[in-house]
Structure formats: structure tokens, C-alpha cells
Amino acid sequence: MGAVEREPFKWHSTISYKTVDKIVTRGYDTTELVEKGYGIADLIFINYQARIPLVEETKMLHYVMILALDDGLSTPAAISRLVAKGHTILTQAVGGSILAFGHAYGAFQAYGRMLDKYLSRAGEGEDLDELAESLVEENKGSLILGVSGLMLKDPAAKRVFARAEKLGVARRYIDFQKRIVKAAQKRSEERVDLDMLGAIGATMFDLGFSPEATWSIVAITRAFGCGAHAIEEEEREPRYVFGQSLMPKELYDGPPERGVPSLKDREKVARPGRSKTLEEWKKNFEERKRLKGSGYSIVEEIEDPRKLPRKSK
């Protein structure tokens, strides 16, 4: 029998296409959009939601993106500067900054799925205040409540909600997050209030963006600021070559210097990593927890959002 002929593999996309004379996204010619005055925030709505947004929605997204663009020498900015130290291509430094967005840094995926989980119960007739109380109680100590002591002096988070309400785009997520703040404040022994995870997350969800889209948009927005940090590192700081950077001994607090045993004497100091009894295993485990850099003392506090159940389509 001859070889079975089949159609060669090809990518398909509902998002966009490009021909010799135009680029079209979600059905709109991008050149025409720009020529008629639409901006980057409008294009983000079109790309992620396949719709032209209300003027008020565009203004709100602009507000969020400006707040998210730079955060001083935050983790992503510091990463971009460290990568730039290697005299890499600039885009590598910016890409490195985006890689700094793990689910413990702006965990919009985990936060959004948590809100959806509890709000789905509201459709079954449960009271929103009671749901907020349950959320706080069942997620006690979680870093993804959108409530913390980080913004007690900075009014930025509350101003995000105030702007959303003024523009008329505040809906069920902002309302529910406010209830979560009140529930957390009643239960917390320390002062807590709305933080930027809760402010940006709830606002973006009310604008119609999914948790995944929110994370992507915020990370890319922050990359603009990180690009400036990488450029400044190249322009302002001295250049280094491989092996030039030194570390003062004063910054080292590990075991003291010790002689290297000969291979003949190796068995006198060598220790097996295997434990033969549960008691021996527990003792070794506790010793390893005190060994910084081993990973044994790390406690994973935030559930990996990739392992959470996805919504059925």
C-alpha cells in the first residue's frame, strides 16, 4: 500500500492573521484601528476579549497599567539589571524580568480562581458576606487574599477601587473583594487593608479579563519599566568581565575553612545520605533543614495554580 496522504500540519488562530497588505486582529484591521484613534489599551481588549471596550473601560485599564509599569527596584527590575550585567541582548534582560513573575509574585491566577470558587456559591443562594467570611477563614494566612499590611500608608490600592467606581466599571469582583477586606480586618490581630494584588486583580476581572490574561498583561506592562532599568544598568554602571566580581569573606557565614582530606582518608569523614530507620531519617531531615541552600527548610505556601482544576468550557 502507498503512503497515506494527509494535510500537512499548520497553526490555526482565532486571534489574528497577517497578509502582504495588512494585519487583522479579531476581525479588525490594526492600521485602521490606529488611524481612527484607538490606542494600546483598546487593542488589549480586542486581543483578549474580541470586543471594542467602552471609553471608561479603556481609561480604567490605562490607570491599572500605569500603576503596574514600574515599582522601583522590585524583583523583576533587579533581575533585568542582573541579566544586563552579562552584556546580553536587551530583550534577554527584559525577558528575564518577566520570568521573575512566579505565582508568589502577583499571583493573579491563584487569586482569581479563589474568588471564582467562592462567587460560584453565590449563585446557589449563599450570602456574599458569609462567603467572604468563609473565604478568609478557610484561607487563613494565605498570601493571595488581596489583603495585607503592605498598603497601610500607601493609598494607591484604595484609589484603584475609587477610580473604578467613578468610571462606573466596578462590578461583582470589586464588591466581593471589599467584603473580603472587612472580613479579614475583623479576624486579624494586626492592621490589614486592601493591597495591590486585590486592587488590580478584582478591577481587571471586573473589566472582563481572566486571571491568566491579567497576569500576562501586568507582567508585560512591568517589562516596559524593566527595560529602562536594564538600559540604565548598561549606561550608568561599570562594565564587568567574567570572573571579575568578588565576594568579601565577611559576607560568608557558612562552615569555617577546612582541609581537603586525601582520597585515602575519605572514608573517615564521608557520611552516607541514606537513612536506615525512621528515627535516623527524622534526625537527618532536621539537620538538613538547618543547612541553608539545601531546600529542606522551604515551605510552599501558595498552591501552584497550574495544578488547580480548570473551569469547564
Secondary structure as GFF3:
##gff-version 3
##sequence-region A 1 313
A	DSSP	beta_strand	16	18	.	.	.	ID=ss1
A	DSSP	beta_strand	23	25	.	.	.	ID=ss2
A	DSSP	beta_strand	28	29	.	.	.	ID=ss3
A	DSSP	alpha_helix	30	35	.	.	.	ID=ss4
A	DSSP	alpha_helix	40	49	.	.	.	ID=ss5
A	DSSP	alpha_helix	55	69	.	.	.	ID=ss6
A	DSSP	alpha_helix	75	84	.	.	.	ID=ss7
A	DSSP	alpha_helix	90	99	.	.	.	ID=ss8
A	DSSP	alpha_helix	108	122	.	.	.	ID=ss9
A	DSSP	alpha_helix	128	138	.	.	.	ID=ss10
A	DSSP	beta_strand	147	148	.	.	.	ID=ss11
A	DSSP	alpha_helix	156	167	.	.	.	ID=ss12
A	DSSP	alpha_helix	172	187	.	.	.	ID=ss13
A	DSSP	beta_strand	193	194	.	.	.	ID=ss14
A	DSSP	alpha_helix	196	206	.	.	.	ID=ss15
A	DSSP	alpha_helix	211	236	.	.	.	ID=ss16
A	DSSP	three_ten_helix	249	251	.	.	.	ID=ss17
A	DSSP	three_ten_helix	263	265	.	.	.	ID=ss18
A	DSSP	alpha_helix	266	269	.	.	.	ID=ss19
A	DSSP	alpha_helix	278	289	.	.	.	ID=ss20
A	DSSP	three_ten_helix	305	307	.	.	.	ID=ss21
###
